């Protein structure tokens, strides 16, 4: 995780932080489970997706079947 992502995670309350950690863990294990709110992003590159967790978005890329977390932030700061 980058310093920017870690700083954002540290700024969240404990409940939200734990929820995000669980979603990221689930994302790494199986990025395209049906119950996750994942959409392909049109403006961020070919293999870039977003995972919605309430008002927070996790932007990630799938590169050679590996997940790379690009950024995590509130919706208004991402788009």
Secondary structure as GFF3:
##gff-version 3
##sequence-region A 1 79
A	DSSP	alpha_helix	3	11	.	.	.	ID=ss1
A	DSSP	alpha_helix	14	29	.	.	.	ID=ss2
A	DSSP	beta_strand	38	40	.	.	.	ID=ss3
A	DSSP	beta_strand	48	53	.	.	.	ID=ss4
A	DSSP	beta_strand	56	63	.	.	.	ID=ss5
A	DSSP	beta_strand	66	74	.	.	.	ID=ss6
A	DSSP	alpha_helix	75	78	.	.	.	ID=ss7
###
